[in-house]
């Protein structure tokens, strides 16, 4: 996955995905040790993906972004969208009444 996709995720989700990647790397190391070379390509790609995740995570932490902040911003955005939708509905209803 590209770094742009990781930037769209919040800090908590990035933490979870980083831990999942670490566990997968652990399992793949065993496969490689047992002689299964199919795991080598996955291992290299996963290492690079994990590095991207960690880079984006560090960027977000350096910017002061936390999981609580992200949740607060999302809640505010949702409230704004809901208010805008209500206004649009009211305008539509008013337009229909005046058209009749």
C-alpha contacts under 8 A as a table, 3 or more apart, distances in Angstrom:
res1	aa1	res2	aa2	distance
1	X	5	X	6.71
1	X	6	X	7.66
1	X	49	X	6.59
2	X	5	X	5.65
2	X	6	X	6.93
2	X	49	X	7.89
2	X	52	X	7.78
3	X	6	X	5.04
3	X	7	X	6.23
3	X	52	X	5.96
3	X	53	X	7.25
3	X	56	X	7.10
4	X	7	X	5.09
4	X	8	X	6.70
5	X	8	X	5.40
5	X	9	X	7.12
6	X	9	X	5.39
6	X	14	X	7.23
6	X	52	X	7.84
6	X	53	X	6.35
6	X	56	X	6.74
7	X	10	X	7.62
7	X	56	X	6.21
9	X	13	X	6.21
9	X	14	X	6.38
10	X	13	X	5.47
10	X	14	X	6.27
10	X	67	X	6.56
10	X	70	X	6.49
11	X	14	X	5.11
11	X	15	X	6.17
11	X	57	X	6.52
11	X	60	X	7.24
11	X	65	X	7.45
11	X	66	X	6.15
11	X	67	X	5.37
11	X	70	X	7.86
12	X	15	X	5.11
12	X	16	X	6.31
12	X	67	X	5.63
13	X	16	X	5.09
13	X	17	X	6.17
14	X	17	X	5.11
14	X	18	X	6.02
14	X	53	X	6.60
14	X	57	X	6.59
15	X	18	X	5.15
15	X	19	X	6.32
15	X	57	X	7.62
16	X	19	X	5.24
16	X	20	X	6.28
17	X	20	X	4.97
17	X	21	X	6.12
17	X	53	X	7.94
18	X	21	X	5.10
18	X	22	X	6.25
18	X	50	X	6.04
18	X	53	X	6.45
18	X	54	X	7.13
19	X	22	X	5.04
19	X	23	X	6.36
20	X	23	X	5.18
20	X	24	X	6.28
21	X	24	X	5.05
21	X	25	X	6.13
21	X	46	X	6.79
21	X	50	X	6.24
22	X	25	X	5.10
22	X	26	X	6.31
22	X	50	X	7.61
23	X	26	X	5.07
23	X	27	X	6.47
24	X	27	X	5.15
24	X	28	X	6.13
25	X	28	X	5.05
25	X	29	X	6.12
25	X	43	X	6.24
25	X	46	X	7.03
25	X	47	X	7.35
26	X	29	X	5.30
26	X	30	X	6.85
27	X	30	X	5.37
27	X	31	X	6.62
28	X	31	X	4.96
28	X	32	X	6.19
28	X	39	X	5.87
28	X	40	X	7.64
28	X	42	X	7.88
28	X	43	X	6.19
29	X	32	X	5.16
29	X	33	X	6.15
29	X	43	X	7.58
30	X	33	X	4.97
30	X	34	X	6.23
31	X	34	X	5.11
31	X	35	X	6.53
31	X	36	X	5.42
31	X	37	X	7.73
31	X	39	X	6.37
32	X	35	X	5.18
32	X	36	X	5.18
32	X	37	X	5.87
32	X	39	X	6.05
32	X	40	X	6.39
33	X	36	X	7.40
36	X	39	X	6.18
36	X	40	X	7.88
37	X	40	X	5.31
37	X	41	X	7.84
38	X	41	X	6.41
38	X	42	X	7.39
39	X	42	X	5.22
39	X	43	X	5.91
40	X	43	X	4.96
40	X	44	X	6.28
41	X	44	X	5.31
41	X	45	X	6.31
42	X	45	X	5.18
42	X	46	X	5.93
43	X	46	X	5.14
43	X	47	X	6.13
44	X	47	X	5.20
44	X	48	X	6.45
45	X	48	X	5.19
45	X	49	X	6.21
46	X	49	X	4.95
46	X	50	X	6.02
47	X	50	X	5.16
47	X	51	X	6.20
48	X	51	X	5.05
48	X	52	X	6.29
49	X	52	X	5.06
49	X	53	X	6.22
50	X	53	X	4.96
50	X	54	X	6.15
51	X	54	X	5.12
51	X	55	X	6.11
52	X	55	X	5.07
52	X	56	X	6.23
53	X	56	X	5.28
53	X	57	X	6.01
54	X	57	X	4.91
54	X	58	X	6.02
55	X	58	X	5.19
55	X	59	X	6.22
56	X	59	X	4.96
56	X	60	X	6.20
57	X	60	X	5.15
57	X	61	X	6.18
58	X	61	X	5.02
58	X	62	X	5.95
59	X	62	X	5.12
59	X	63	X	6.20
60	X	63	X	5.06
60	X	64	X	6.41
60	X	65	X	5.32
60	X	66	X	7.73
61	X	64	X	4.99
61	X	65	X	5.38
61	X	66	X	6.82
62	X	65	X	7.47
65	X	69	X	6.25
65	X	70	X	7.00
66	X	69	X	5.18
66	X	70	X	6.30
67	X	70	X	5.20
67	X	71	X	6.26
68	X	71	X	5.15
68	X	72	X	6.18
69	X	72	X	5.04
69	X	73	X	6.20
70	X	73	X	5.14
70	X	74	X	6.14
71	X	74	X	5.12
71	X	75	X	6.11
72	X	75	X	5.14
72	X	76	X	6.24
73	X	76	X	5.09
73	X	77	X	6.17
74	X	77	X	5.04
74	X	78	X	6.13
75	X	78	X	5.06
75	X	79	X	6.24
76	X	79	X	5.11
76	X	80	X	6.22
77	X	80	X	5.08
77	X	81	X	6.14
78	X	81	X	5.08
78	X	82	X	6.08
79	X	82	X	5.07
79	X	83	X	6.12
80	X	83	X	5.14
80	X	84	X	6.10
81	X	84	X	5.06
81	X	85	X	6.09
82	X	85	X	5.08
82	X	86	X	6.24
83	X	86	X	5.14
83	X	87	X	6.30
84	X	87	X	5.13
84	X	88	X	6.20
85	X	88	X	5.06
85	X	89	X	6.14
86	X	89	X	5.09
86	X	90	X	6.16
87	X	90	X	5.06
87	X	91	X	6.16
88	X	91	X	5.07
88	X	92	X	6.17
89	X	92	X	5.08
89	X	93	X	6.18
90	X	93	X	5.12
90	X	94	X	6.13
91	X	94	X	5.08
91	X	95	X	6.05
92	X	95	X	5.05
92	X	96	X	6.19
93	X	96	X	5.17
93	X	97	X	6.32
94	X	97	X	5.17
94	X	98	X	6.29
95	X	98	X	5.26
95	X	99	X	6.11
96	X	99	X	5.09
96	X	100	X	6.47
97	X	100	X	5.44
